[in-house]
Amino acid sequence: MTTDRMALIDLVEKGADADLVREMLAFAAERMMEAEVEGLTGAAHGARDPVGRQVQRNGYRERAWETRAGRIELEIPRLRKGSYFPSFLEPRRTAEKALTAVIQEAYVQGISTRSVDNLVKAMGAAGISKSSVSRLIQEIDERVNAFLNRPIEGEFPYLWLDATYIKSRQGGRIVSTATIIAVGVSNDGRREVLGVSTGPTEAETFWKGFLRSLADRGLRGVKLVIADDHKGLRAAASKVFHATQQRCRIHWMRNALAHVSTKQRAAVTAMIKTIFAQETAQEAHKQWQTIADALRDRAPKLAEMMDATREDVLAYTAFPKEHWPQISSTNPLERLNGEIKRRSDVVGIFPNDAAIVRLVGALMLEQQDEWAVARRYMSLESLATVSENPLISLPGVTA
């Protein structure tokens, strides 16, 4: 009789114990994960250097699994190369439910477009009631709110903030609502979705409130905030985290080219790119000044803009060079924003801001699950230099 069968018999012999179902589910989940990981690695757990091994294990990560029998704490195996996510957790289920909930909520409130109306009918839910929509919304909100309000543990030297604009109904009007997502990289090199909110991106009070909510949940150790040039964000980031702000290099370039004619843009783009190709912070600052001086006669407004924004755009050069591609812009969030737009376009007009947070929060919850089992975004060695240097958060100061 195998060890696994003996363990299962032990569980059954517990009889009508209240925790029996959860324990049996936990046992089954553990065996399923081991079987799936064994298939990926090519070797059984504990086997030493077998001929068929394809990849090494790398410990475990904890994750709560919500079931009808209650919460089960899982230990999901990690791999040194690639990623593993248990098939039975259905990683895309939450976002699909959230999308359904938002579409149905818009439908029952009478603000759905023709495309949404057709979607509801295609789902066979044309006669859906407000009570059934409410139950679905409550189910999704419990998971999403638990995720968005969870304690933030550890230090996050880098914090990305980006806004996507989504249409929603407010006070009988249709308005374009800024939806903010916050993503950080922790000291162990892993990315996490830290928060989602909606609000006016130009108001310092909004940014201060949002960043303060992250701090209240435990966010600390922020050295650099990477974002577009939102009014109010700079002051809020300085007050809440005492952090430097990196102005998104890509967005800055688009704004800069607006100050030159169409015929000049190719040449000016090539000139500015030489700044970002420099190997050190000192060389980048020197080249910036050289390019600004070269443009003073033919593009005086651009030269003036460069004089005013150098420290903001080159703030990333004060950090380890291996991090420069990630921290110089908000491009690391481009895939997230693309997925948000894809789903929000299906809805068209959201019934309220809560519906926006519901759908975006569900998407971010699934993204977090994927990142949790993926390889590190940054190396531990390079991040150690950021944490150990107290001057690295000051503008224009090189390590």
VEXVO-120868 format. One line per field, with one value per residue (C-alpha): x, y, z; residue number from 1. Coordinates in nm, 2 decimals. Each point is the difference from the previous one (the first is absolute). Layout:
N
xx: (X/...)
yy: (Y/...)
zz: (Z/...)
i: (NUM/...)
This chain:
399
xx: (0.00/0.15/0.07/-0.25/-0.28/0.08/-0.02/-0.34/-0.13/0.11/-0.21/-0.30/0.02/-0.04/-0.37/-0.23/0.26/-0.09/0.34/-0.01/-0.11/0.26/0.28/-0.10/0.00/0.34/0.14/-0.14/0.13/0.35/0.01/-0.13/0.27/0.27/-0.11/-0.01/0.34/0.15/-0.11/0.16/0.33/0.03/0.08/-0.18/0.03/0.33/0.16/0.37/0.14/-0.22/0.07/-0.33/0.00/-0.08/-0.02/0.07/-0.25/0.03/-0.20/-0.36/-0.23/-0.31/-0.34/-0.35/-0.25/-0.36/-0.23/-0.36/0.13/0.20/0.35/0.29/0.36/0.20/0.38/0.05/0.33/0.23/0.24/0.35/-0.09/-0.35/-0.31/-0.26/-0.36/-0.24/-0.25/-0.29/0.02/-0.14/0.20/-0.23/-0.33/-0.02/0.05/-0.26/-0.25/0.08/-0.05/-0.34/-0.10/0.08/-0.18/-0.30/0.00/0.01/-0.28/-0.24/0.06/-0.11/0.33/0.13/0.09/-0.12/0.31/-0.04/-0.37/0.10/0.26/-0.25/-0.24/0.27/0.08/-0.37/-0.05/-0.23/-0.25/0.26/-0.13/0.16/0.03/0.20/0.23/0.05/0.09/0.26/0.14/0.03/0.19/0.25/0.03/0.09/0.30/0.11/-0.03/0.19/0.28/0.01/-0.01/0.25/0.30/0.31/0.30/0.37/0.17/-0.07/0.28/-0.18/-0.36/-0.17/-0.32/-0.20/-0.35/-0.24/-0.31/-0.34/-0.35/-0.25/-0.33/0.01/-0.30/-0.18/0.31/0.25/0.35/0.35/0.13/0.37/0.07/0.33/0.20/0.30/0.27/0.31/0.32/0.09/0.35/-0.03/-0.03/-0.36/-0.28/-0.32/-0.32/-0.04/-0.31/-0.28/-0.20/-0.20/0.03/0.12/0.37/0.08/-0.10/0.26/-0.27/-0.09/0.36/0.08/-0.31/0.09/0.37/-0.10/-0.23/0.29/0.22/-0.27/-0.01/0.37/0.17/0.35/0.35/-0.11/0.30/-0.14/-0.35/-0.03/-0.29/-0.12/0.02/-0.32/-0.04/-0.02/0.18/0.35/-0.10/-0.20/0.28/0.25/-0.23/-0.12/0.32/0.27/0.07/0.14/-0.24/0.11/-0.19/-0.09/0.27/-0.23/-0.28/0.25/0.14/-0.35/-0.05/0.34/-0.06/-0.31/0.23/0.16/-0.13/-0.09/0.30/0.24/-0.13/0.21/0.32/-0.09/-0.11/0.34/0.18/-0.20/0.05/0.38/-0.07/-0.17/0.28/0.26/0.17/0.02/-0.22/0.28/0.02/-0.38/-0.03/0.29/-0.16/-0.33/0.16/0.17/-0.32/-0.19/0.26/0.00/-0.38/-0.02/0.00/-0.22/-0.24/0.02/-0.32/0.14/0.33/-0.18/-0.21/0.32/0.15/-0.30/-0.04/0.35/0.00/-0.34/0.07/0.35/-0.08/0.03/0.37/0.07/-0.10/0.18/0.05/-0.15/-0.33/0.00/-0.22/-0.28/0.01/0.04/-0.37/-0.34/0.04/0.01/-0.37/-0.09/-0.12/-0.23/-0.15/-0.05/-0.20/-0.20/-0.09/-0.10/-0.24/-0.14/-0.06/-0.24/-0.20/0.01/-0.15/0.03/-0.30/0.22/0.36/-0.05/-0.06/0.33/0.19/-0.18/0.11/0.35/0.06/-0.10/0.25/0.27/-0.07/0.06/0.31/0.13/-0.05/0.21/0.28/0.01/0.12/0.21/0.38/0.13/-0.04/0.33/0.30/0.05/0.36/-0.10/-0.28/0.22/0.20/-0.32/-0.10/0.34/0.06/-0.20/0.10/-0.13/-0.35/0.13/-0.03/0.32/0.20/0.19/0.08)
yy: (0.00/0.34/0.28/0.22/-0.25/-0.04/0.38/0.01/-0.29/0.20/0.29/-0.21/-0.17/0.34/-0.04/0.30/0.25/0.35/0.05/-0.33/0.15/0.28/-0.25/-0.24/0.29/0.12/-0.35/-0.04/0.34/-0.08/-0.33/0.18/0.27/-0.26/-0.19/0.31/0.12/-0.35/0.02/0.34/-0.09/-0.35/-0.13/-0.10/0.22/-0.07/-0.20/0.10/0.07/-0.25/-0.03/0.14/0.32/0.31/0.27/0.05/0.08/0.32/-0.03/0.10/0.30/0.02/0.07/-0.01/-0.21/0.10/-0.30/-0.08/-0.20/0.31/0.14/-0.24/0.12/-0.14/-0.03/0.04/-0.13/0.24/-0.07/0.15/0.05/0.07/0.01/-0.23/0.07/-0.28/-0.09/-0.04/0.36/0.13/0.32/0.17/-0.07/0.32/0.25/-0.17/0.01/0.36/0.09/-0.18/0.18/0.34/-0.07/-0.12/0.29/0.25/-0.19/0.00/0.37/0.07/0.16/-0.28/0.05/-0.22/-0.21/-0.06/-0.08/-0.26/-0.14/-0.04/-0.18/-0.22/-0.11/-0.10/0.26/0.25/-0.04/0.02/0.15/0.27/-0.24/-0.25/0.27/0.12/-0.35/-0.03/0.35/-0.09/-0.31/0.18/0.30/-0.21/-0.15/0.32/0.21/-0.25/0.01/0.38/0.06/-0.27/0.10/0.08/-0.17/0.08/0.29/0.11/0.23/0.05/0.10/0.04/0.20/0.03/0.12/-0.15/0.20/-0.18/0.14/-0.02/0.15/0.26/0.21/-0.07/0.10/-0.21/0.09/-0.13/-0.14/-0.04/-0.35/-0.03/-0.31/-0.02/-0.27/-0.05/-0.21/-0.13/-0.05/-0.37/0.10/-0.09/0.22/0.06/0.18/0.23/0.20/0.12/0.32/0.26/0.37/0.33/-0.05/0.37/0.05/-0.02/-0.10/-0.31/-0.11/0.07/-0.20/-0.29/-0.02/0.04/-0.30/-0.20/0.11/-0.07/-0.36/-0.03/0.12/0.13/0.04/0.17/0.17/0.08/0.06/-0.05/0.18/0.24/0.38/0.02/0.33/-0.06/-0.34/0.14/0.18/-0.29/-0.25/0.22/0.05/-0.36/-0.20/0.26/-0.15/0.12/0.01/-0.14/0.17/-0.27/0.04/-0.12/0.25/0.28/-0.07/0.03/0.33/0.12/-0.07/0.21/0.31/-0.08/-0.02/-0.33/0.02/0.05/-0.28/-0.29/0.20/0.12/-0.35/-0.13/0.28/-0.06/-0.38/0.05/0.13/-0.33/-0.20/0.12/-0.24/0.21/0.26/0.27/-0.07/0.01/0.34/0.14/-0.12/0.14/0.35/-0.04/-0.09/0.28/0.26/-0.14/0.06/0.35/0.17/-0.23/-0.11/0.24/-0.13/-0.35/0.12/0.19/-0.32/-0.20/0.25/-0.03/-0.38/-0.15/-0.12/-0.15/-0.20/-0.11/-0.09/-0.37/0.04/0.03/-0.37/-0.32/-0.01/-0.35/0.15/0.29/-0.17/-0.07/0.32/0.27/-0.02/-0.15/-0.25/-0.30/0.08/0.01/-0.36/0.06/0.31/-0.18/-0.28/0.26/0.18/-0.32/-0.10/0.35/0.05/-0.30/0.18/0.34/0.22/-0.12/0.06/0.15/0.02/-0.30/-0.21/0.12/-0.10/-0.33/-0.10/0.15/-0.14/-0.35/0.03/0.11/-0.28/-0.25/0.18/-0.02/-0.38/-0.02/0.22/-0.20/-0.31/0.17/0.06/0.30/0.33/0.14/-0.18/0.00/0.12/0.31/0.09/-0.03/0.30/0.21/-0.08/0.05/0.35/0.27/0.27/-0.18/0.14/0.36/0.16/0.02/-0.20/-0.30/-0.30)
zz: (0.00/-0.10/0.23/-0.19/0.05/0.37/0.04/-0.17/0.22/0.31/-0.11/-0.07/0.34/0.17/-0.07/0.02/0.12/-0.11/-0.17/-0.19/-0.34/0.01/0.10/-0.28/-0.25/0.13/-0.03/-0.36/-0.10/0.13/-0.20/-0.31/0.02/0.06/-0.30/-0.22/0.12/-0.05/-0.36/-0.04/0.17/-0.13/0.35/0.32/0.31/0.18/-0.28/-0.03/-0.35/-0.20/-0.37/-0.10/0.21/-0.21/0.26/0.37/0.27/0.19/0.33/0.05/0.01/0.22/-0.15/0.15/-0.19/0.05/-0.03/0.09/0.30/0.12/-0.04/-0.07/0.03/-0.29/-0.04/-0.38/-0.13/-0.18/-0.28/-0.06/-0.37/-0.14/0.22/0.14/0.09/0.11/-0.27/0.25/0.12/-0.34/-0.02/-0.24/0.17/0.22/-0.28/-0.22/0.29/0.06/-0.37/0.01/0.31/-0.14/-0.33/0.18/0.25/-0.29/-0.17/0.30/0.06/-0.35/-0.13/-0.21/-0.36/-0.28/0.01/0.37/-0.05/-0.26/0.24/0.28/-0.23/-0.14/0.36/0.04/0.27/-0.17/0.28/0.28/0.33/0.21/0.29/-0.19/-0.13/0.36/0.11/-0.27/0.07/0.37/-0.08/-0.22/0.23/0.30/-0.18/-0.17/0.31/0.21/-0.26/-0.04/0.37/0.11/0.21/-0.20/0.14/-0.06/-0.17/-0.36/-0.13/-0.34/-0.04/-0.34/-0.04/-0.32/-0.10/-0.25/-0.08/0.00/-0.06/0.28/0.10/0.28/0.10/-0.32/-0.21/-0.19/0.10/-0.06/0.32/0.08/0.13/0.18/0.05/0.23/-0.05/0.21/0.00/0.34/0.15/-0.10/-0.37/-0.05/-0.15/0.19/-0.08/0.30/-0.07/-0.23/0.03/-0.21/0.02/-0.15/-0.09/0.02/0.36/0.27/0.26/-0.21/-0.03/0.36/0.11/-0.23/0.10/0.36/-0.02/-0.14/0.29/0.25/-0.13/0.06/-0.31/0.09/-0.14/-0.32/-0.17/-0.34/-0.13/-0.38/-0.16/-0.26/0.08/0.21/0.18/0.37/-0.01/0.05/0.32/0.13/-0.06/0.18/0.30/0.04/-0.09/-0.03/-0.34/-0.33/-0.29/-0.34/-0.28/-0.26/-0.27/-0.28/0.08/0.04/-0.35/-0.15/0.18/-0.11/-0.37/0.01/0.01/-0.34/-0.35/-0.16/-0.23/0.30/0.21/-0.14/0.05/0.35/0.10/-0.10/0.19/0.32/-0.02/0.04/0.35/0.10/-0.16/0.24/0.24/0.32/0.17/-0.04/-0.37/-0.04/0.18/-0.21/-0.33/0.10/0.04/-0.33/-0.19/0.18/-0.11/-0.36/-0.02/0.14/-0.33/-0.21/0.28/0.29/0.17/0.01/0.14/0.27/0.08/0.02/0.24/0.23/-0.01/0.00/0.36/-0.03/-0.32/0.10/0.36/-0.09/-0.07/0.38/0.04/-0.11/-0.38/-0.03/0.11/-0.25/-0.27/0.25/0.22/-0.27/-0.11/0.07/-0.28/0.24/0.06/-0.37/-0.01/0.30/-0.15/-0.33/0.18/0.19/-0.31/-0.18/0.27/0.06/-0.37/0.03/0.26/-0.17/0.28/0.36/0.23/0.27/0.13/0.23/-0.31/-0.15/0.31/0.01/-0.35/0.01/0.35/-0.12/-0.29/0.23/0.24/-0.28/-0.11/0.35/0.00/-0.32/0.14/0.32/-0.18/-0.26/0.02/0.18/-0.19/0.14/0.16/0.38/-0.04/-0.20/0.23/0.31/-0.12/-0.02/0.35/0.15/-0.15/0.18/-0.25/-0.30/0.04/-0.04/-0.35/-0.20/0.26/-0.14/0.21)
i: (1/2/3/4/5/6/7/8/9/10/11/12/13/14/15/16/17/18/19/20/21/22/23/24/25/26/27/28/29/30/31/32/33/34/35/36/37/38/39/40/41/42/43/44/45/46/47/48/49/50/51/52/53/54/55/56/57/58/59/60/61/62/63/64/65/66/67/68/69/70/71/72/73/74/75/76/77/78/79/80/81/82/83/84/85/86/87/88/89/90/91/92/93/94/95/96/97/98/99/100/101/102/103/104/105/106/107/108/109/110/111/112/113/114/115/116/117/118/119/120/121/122/123/124/125/126/127/128/129/130/131/132/133/134/135/136/137/138/139/140/141/142/143/144/145/146/147/148/149/150/151/152/153/154/155/156/157/158/159/160/161/162/163/164/165/166/167/168/169/170/171/172/173/174/175/176/177/178/179/180/181/182/183/184/185/186/187/188/189/190/191/192/193/194/195/196/197/198/199/200/201/202/203/204/205/206/207/208/209/210/211/212/213/214/215/216/217/218/219/220/221/222/223/224/225/226/227/228/229/230/231/232/233/234/235/236/237/238/239/240/241/242/243/244/245/246/247/248/249/250/251/252/253/254/255/256/257/258/259/260/261/262/263/264/265/266/267/268/269/270/271/272/273/274/275/276/277/278/279/280/281/282/283/284/285/286/287/288/289/290/291/292/293/294/295/296/297/298/299/300/301/302/303/304/305/306/307/308/309/310/311/312/313/314/315/316/317/318/319/320/321/322/323/324/325/326/327/328/329/330/331/332/333/334/335/336/337/338/339/340/341/342/343/344/345/346/347/348/349/350/351/352/353/354/355/356/357/358/359/360/361/362/363/364/365/366/367/368/369/370/371/372/373/374/375/376/377/378/379/380/381/382/383/384/385/386/387/388/389/390/391/392/393/394/395/396/397/398/399)
